[in-house]
Amino acid sequence: MAVAFRVVTYNVLSPPLATADYFVFCDPSDLEGHARLERVLAKLEAHTSASAVVCLQEVCREWCGRLHAFFQQRGYSFVTSLYAKQCSDYMGVGIAFPNPQWRLLDADIRRVSETKSWPSQAKKPQERRPGDWACPACGANVFASKTACYKCGAPKPWPGLREALPGCLRPCLGLVRRPRGDQLHRQFQEMLALPSARAQGRENVLIAVHLESREQAGQRVWVGCYHMPCAFREPQVMTLHAALAVQQVQRLAIESGSPCVVAGDWNFKPGDHQYKMVTTGAIGRGCPAYPVLADGDRWQPRLRLPMRSAYCAAHGAEPDFTNFAQTAGEEEPFISGRTSSAPRTWRSPVPRGCPRAATWPGPCPTPRSPATTSPSPRCWSCRRAPPRRRRPRTAGSSRAGRRRTRACARSSGPSSRACPTGPAQGRWTSRRRLVHELSDELGLRHHSCGEGGARYIRVEKP
């Protein structure tokens, strides 16, 4: 007999991110951390009384202790992982489950970027820049701005008068060195790095717990919680993390023969390419969001089983919104959705009604909604998936499938760099925008040249 249970996912909005100069359309009293925490706990109270499994995002260190006490006093276990930087108070994710209904069999906590192997790249010999000095004790190359060796702590040797005089006079005379051609080239190589390299550097952590029902012996389920990177301008990075997160939970579920639920704040909407990839199990190679991988990387953004949203399965469509916010510089409120998914072969009962933007007071945070998102209840039926039949592989198909179109910078002289931007190069859409934005930040001239497939961006020093 199947065990029906509820899963609730909620982004509680870390207090350091809820500032009055950012949420300028909200009442400052609604942004105060202590008041918002009390309202968040009041919302969670209704779900804990219903013995729901609670998945939280943006759990900060300031609130983490209070949340631990809240769940423990109600017979819950709370598994957390804080991973972000100090500016967000090391916010992370957490899963709470009721001990009277569930027994914890296993917990998997890891960075999503570490769930796959990345091709190793040979390290280039370190270049010594003007002013860098060699440590007399261990021989390490130390930056010019350092007064002691980073490896052994030996002090920087005092330079002679001839070596020290130019360094002292240069700031006084205003002699500022302009970046040379090779330095400019190196900066653009970093800007045009593959999305896979930028996705590898993300520290977002996935928590997955393996639960067994105390009411029905043998009924087990994996529940995962993840907060996607807010890389809205880099859809390929979003695709990589969405696929890796779901792949990891599915891998754990298939190895144990259990169903799975993947909940969290995914930062994409039902019409986005990442949503279609999760719900269909694959993404087309011609899609602009299909990630460009490094040579030798055979990984593919493909799921073993397609997933489905509880809202869409129950109501036939996604809700109007699950995120309702308007920040400084935005003329219109930002309204988006997030999903909680389970494989299509596992049935989900009807969740609660969908929120409607027309009747919801906003933008958030407000007294009714202390965060920019609303708690999303999800009800699932715990059933095992039937074995999946594998399609026969045809000769040569796998090799052709591993080919990737790599983007290369076209040189147009020692003082400029250019890259192709033709309409056939669909994957360059986000990277073209990135080149223009970074060129503005660096004070460089940039404009598009050419027509059709020969179109490119020309960047020059002023």
N, C-alpha and C positions, 0 to 999 in steps of 0.2 A: 504493500500500500504506500502510495506517495505521501510525502510530508510537505504540506503547503506552508510557506513562511514568507516574511516580508523583508525586503532590503531597502534601506533609505540612504540616499547619497546627498551630501550637503557641503557646499563650500562656505565656510563660516567667515571668510574675509579677515585676514590677519590685521590686528590693530595698527601696526606701523603703516599699512597701505591705505587705511581709512582716514585720510587727513582732510581738513576743511579746505585747504587750498587746491585739492584735487577733486573732491566731490563738492563742487561749488554750488550745486543745485539742491543740496540737502541741508537740513537743519543741523548746525554744528552739535547740538545736544544729542542728536541721533547717531553721531559718530564717536561719542565718548566710549572708550574701551570697556569700562566696568558696566555701563548701562547696556551696551550691545551684548556682552557676555551673558547677563541675566536674561535677556530676551532670547538668545540662542538656546540657553538651557531650558527655558520654558517651552520652546518649540520641540526640543529633543525629548522632553518629559512625555509628550503625547505618544511618541514612537517607542520609547522604552517601556511604557505601560502596556503596549501591544506586543512586547517581546520581539521587536524588529531588530535585524542586523543593521548597524549604523556605520556608514562609510563617510569619513570626514576628510576635507581638503583644507589647506592653509591653516593647519593646526600649528600655532606658534608656541614658543617656549613659555611665554607669559601665561597663556591659557592652558597649557598642557597639564599642569598640576591640578588645576581646578576640574578639568574634564576627567582626569583619572579618578578623583574623589567622587565626582558625580556618578560615573558609571559603576564604581565599586560599591557605592551605597545602594545601588539598585540591582545588585547581583550580576553585574556585567564584568567581562574581561576586556581590556582596552590595549590593543597592540598599535604602537606608533613608530614612526621614523621621521625625524627632523633632518633636513638636508640642505635647505637653502642658505642664503647669505645673511649677514648680520642686519642688513637694511630691512629685511622682512621678518626679523626676529627668528631666523632659522626655521621658517615654516615648513611643514611636511604634511604627511597623510596619516590616517589612523583608521582602524576597524574595531568596533565594539560589538560583542555578541553576548546574549544572555546565557549564563552558565546553567540554569535549570533546564534549558531546552537543548543546548549544544555542548559537545565535548570537543576540545581542541586536539586534533591529531597531529598537525604539523603547521608550520608557518614559514613562508618564503618571503624574505625581505632582501631586495637587491636593486641596484640601479638598472634601469631599463637598457641603457647603452651597453651594459656589461652582459646582456643575455645573448649576444652574438659575438663571434670572433671577427676582428677587423684585420685587414691585411697589414702586415708590418711594413713600415717604411724605413729605409736605411737613413740613419742620422748623418747629416752633413757636418763636415768639420766646422767648428765654431770660428767665426771670423773675429779678429781683434780690431775693435774700432779705435779711432784716435782718442787717447786719454786713458784707455784701459791699461791696467798694470798687472804684472805677474807677481804672485805671492812669493816672497823669498824663502818661505818655510816649506810650502808644499807644492809650489809651482802652478797653482790654479790661476786661471784667467779671471780677474775681478773687474767689475765695471768701474768706470772713472769716478762715479758718484759715491762709491763705497769707501769708507775710511778704515775698514778692517776686512780680512778675508772671510768669505762666507763659509769656507770649509773648515779652517783650523783656527780662525780668530786672530791671526797675526796682524799687527797694525800695518797700515800703508807706509812704505818707506818715504822719507821726506825727499822731495825732488831738489835738484840743484837750482841755482839762480837762473840759468839759461832755460831750463825746462819750466820753471814756475812763472817767469815773467810774462810770456805770451798768454798763459792762462789767466793771469790777473788783469792784464790790460784789455783783453778781448771784450769782457762785459762793459768796461768803462767806455771803450770806443764804439760800442754798438755794432761790433762785427758779428753778425748772425749768419751762420752758414746755411745756405739753401740746400735742400735735399738734392743729391746728385741723381743722375739717370738710373743707376743701379738701385739706389734706395727707393726711388719712385716705383721702379719695376717690382721690387720686393713688397712694397705696400699693396700694389694691385694684385700680386699673387696671393696675398693673404685675403684680400677682399673677395677674390674670385675662387676661393677654396671650395672644394666640393661640399655639397650639403651633408654628405655622410660624415665629413670631418667635423662639421659644426654640430651635427646630431650626436656624435661620439662624445663631445665635450659637455653635453648636458648632464646634470646631476640628478634629475628627477627619479624618484624611487617608487617602485611598485611593491605594495604589500598584498600578499595572498595568504589566506588562512584555509586550512582543510578542516572542515567541521563534520561531526557525526551526531546525528539526532539521538537524544536520550529516550525519546518516545518510541521510535521505530529503529530497532537494531539493524545495522547494515546500510541505513540511509545516510549517505555522505555527499558533501558538496564542497567545491572550491569557490571562495568568494574573493575577488580581487578588487583593489581600490587604487586608482591612479589619477594624478593631476598632470594633464598634458602641458608641455611648454607653450607659453604664449608667443609662439613664433608665427603670427598671422601673416607676416610678409615673406615667410619662407615655407611655402606649402610642402616642399619636399622634406624638410625637417619634421613637419607635422606628420606626414605619411610614414616616415621611418619610425617615429615613436609610437604612433597608433598601432602599426603592424607589430612592432616588437612587443608591446605591452599585451596585446591580445594573444599573440603567439605563445608568450610565456605562460599565461594562465591556461590556455588550451593544452600546452605541453604537460603541465602538471596534472590537469584533469584526465587526459588520455592515459598517462602512465599509471594513475591510480584507479582508472575505470569509474570515475565520478563525473557528474555534471558540473558546470561552472557558471558563475555569474561574474560579469566584469562591470563594475560601477565606477563613477568618478566624474570629474570635470574635464571634458574632452576638448573644449575650446573650438569645436567646429559645429556647423549647423547641418540640418538634414540635406541641404542642397550641395554641400561641399564634397569634394572628391574623397576625403578621408571617410566620411559617413558612408558613401557608396562602397568603398573598399571593405569596410567592416561588415556591412549588411550583405554584400555579394561574395566576399571572400577573396577578391582580386581587384586589381586596378590596371587599366590599359597602359601599354608602354608608350603610346602617343600622348598620354595625359600630361599636362604641365606639372602636375603634382607627383609624377612618377620619379623617384629619386635617382639621381646620377651617382653611381658608385665608383669606387676606385678600381683600377685594373686588378684582376684576380679575385675580386669579391663576388662570390657566387650566391649570396643571399638574395631572396626575392620577397617583395611585400605581398605574400600570399598566405591565406589562412587555411588551416585544415578543414574547418567548418565555418560557413557564414554565420554571422550573429544577427539577432533581431532586437529591436527596441520594445520594451514592455508597453510603452505608451502607444506606439504605432500598431502593435499586435492587438491591443485591447480596443482602441478607439478608431483604428483605421487611418490615423494621421498623428503627427507629432504635435505637442502643445504649441501654443502661440509663442511661449518663451519660458525659459528657466533662468535667464539672466536679464535684469532690467536695471541699467545704470546709465548715467549721463555725467561725464566728467568735464573738466576745464578744457575748452577748445573744441568741444563737440556741439554742433548745432542741433543734432537730433539725438535722442536716447539710443544707447547701444542695447539692442534686444537680440538675444541669441538663445540657443538651446544646447543641452548636453544630454547624453544618452547613457542608459544602463542596459547592458545587453546580455543575452544568453544565446547559445546556438539555436538555429532554427529547428533542429530536431527535438528540442526540449520545450514543452508547452508552458506558458505562463498564464495564470489567472488574471482577472481584470484588476488593474490598479485603480487608485482614486481618480477623480475627475481632473482634467487638464486645467491649469490656470489660464485665464484669458487676460490679454494685455489691456482690453478696454475697461475691465472692471478692477484692475489691480492698481492701487495707488503707487505712484512712483515719480521720479526715479528713486531707486533704493541706494543706501539704507534708509529705512523708515521705522517707526515704532512697530508696524505690523511685520516688516521684513528687515531684520537687523543686519543682513548681508545683502550683497547684490544678486544672490541666487536664492531660490526657494527650495526647501527640503523636498526631494522627489521620492515618494514612496514607490517601491517596486515589489510585487508579489510574484513568486515563482513556484513552479512545481518541480520537485526534485526527481528527475528521471534520467536514466542512463541513455546515452545515444547509441543507436545501432552501429555496427561496424561499417566503416566507410570503404567502399570499393575503390581500388586504385586503378586509374586508367593506364593502359599499356603505353610505354614510352617508345616513340618512334626514333629511328636512328637519325642522329644529327639535330634533333629538336632541342635537346638540352644545351648543346653547344651554341646553337643560334640564340637560344633564350638568354644566355649569359652575356651576350654582347651589349655594351653600353656605349652611348654616344657621349664622348667626352668633349667638353668645351675647352678650346684653346685660345689664348690671347694672341691677337695679331699685332705685330709690331709695325708701327708707322713712323719710325724715327726714334732717336734717343730721348726725345722729350715728350713722347706721347705713347699711349697704348690703346688698342682698339679691340673689339670683340664682335662676332657676328650676331645680328639680331633679326634675321629674316623671319617671315611668318612660318616657314617650315620648322624653325627651331622653337617649338612650343615650350620647351623646358627653360628657355632663356627669359621668360616673361618676368619672373620674380627677380632674376639676377640682373636684368637690365635696370629695373627699378633700384636695386641695391647699388649699382654703379653710379647712377645719377645722384642718389642721396649722399653717398660717401664722397663723391666729387665735390658736392656743395660744401660738405663739412671740411674738406681739405683745401677749399679755396681754388679749385681747378676749373678750367673751362671745359664744358662738355656739351656735345650736340650730336644728333643722329645724322648719318650720311648714307647715301645710296638708296636704292630701291629694291623691293622684292627680296630675293634670297641673298643679294649682295649688300643688304643694309647692315650697318654697323654703327657702333658708338665711338666717337673720337674724343679723347680726353687729352688736354694739353696743359702745360704749366702756363700761368699768366705771364 
